[in-house]
Amino acid sequence: MVEAAITPKTKAIIVVHLFGKVCDMRSISRIAERHGIAVVEDMAQSLGARLWGNMCGNLGDIAALSFYPTKNLGGIGEGGMVLTKRDDLAHRVRMLRVHGMDQVPYLHQLIGINSRLDEIKACALVEKLRIWRPGTRSASPMPRLTTGTSRNCLWCCPRWKVPGLMSFTST
Ligand SMILES: Cc1ncc(COP(=O)(O)O)c(C=O)c1O
């Protein structure tokens, strides 16, 4: 189903590890490799969740994390983090978060945003991270296979039988 949606314009597959459950990243990565496109992980709800022993955020090209207070690692307001091992993406994200600036002040090379995490929020997160443990339990298979259409979007909740560890919000 994912592969069928790929067109020559497709640049990346975005997976959402929803409710603490990691997507089937082996299949997704194989598809991405076949088409030479990137994989973006939305792990806003899944910090600490694992699949085959690998923690999410480490399974694609780049991952986005939310520190909104209701999330797995909730902070003291809005905030988030991007994780990547790719230097090119890290560089681009660093520029995007500060209005598209690189080394030269006031030389805006990209259309960026103001997305800096301020120090007070960062301090609170660092302190919380010291004591934070994911509320986890072993992933169980989904009770049924569901497919359908929502507007123009074909969707599917796959049956899930891989060894994983779910991670829940504990606030
Ligand atoms: C799966 C998922 N992705 C992204 C977001 C957005 O996170 P934020 O509000 O920190 O940008 C949320 C927040 O509800 C989410 O649950």
The ligand as an SDF file (V2000), in Angstrom:
LIG
                    3D

 16 16  0  0  0  0  0  0  0  0999 V2000
    1.9810   11.8430   16.4500 C   0  0  0  0  0  0  0  0  0  0  0  0
    2.1790   13.3190   16.6360 C   0  0  0  0  0  0  0  0  0  0  0  0
    2.9480   13.9930   15.7840 N   0  0  0  0  0  0  0  0  0  0  0  0
    3.1730   15.3220   15.9340 C   0  0  0  0  0  0  0  0  0  0  0  0
    2.5900   16.0270   16.9660 C   0  0  0  0  0  0  0  0  0  0  0  0
    2.8720   17.4920   17.0720 C   0  0  0  0  0  0  0  0  0  0  0  0
    3.6840   17.7740   18.1570 O   0  0  0  0  0  0  0  0  0  0  0  0
    3.8720   19.3290   18.5930 P   0  0  0  0  0  0  0  0  0  0  0  0
    2.5170   19.8060   18.9850 O   0  0  0  0  0  0  0  0  0  0  0  0
    4.8700   19.3380   19.7040 O   0  0  0  0  0  0  0  0  0  0  0  0
    4.3760   20.0200   17.3520 O   0  0  0  0  0  0  0  0  0  0  0  0
    1.7760   15.3790   17.8700 C   0  0  0  0  0  0  0  0  0  0  0  0
    1.1360   16.1220   18.9570 C   0  0  0  0  0  0  0  0  0  0  0  0
    0.0280   15.9140   19.3250 O   0  0  0  0  0  0  0  0  0  0  0  0
    1.5510   13.9900   17.7130 C   0  0  0  0  0  0  0  0  0  0  0  0
    0.7840   13.3060   18.5650 O   0  0  0  0  0  0  0  0  0  0  0  0
  1  2  1  0
  2  3  1  0
  2 15  2  0
  3  4  2  0
  4  5  1  0
  5  6  1  0
  5 12  2  0
  6  7  1  0
  7  8  1  0
  8  9  2  0
  8 10  1  0
  8 11  1  0
 12 13  1  0
 12 15  1  0
 13 14  2  0
 15 16  1  0
M  END
$$$$
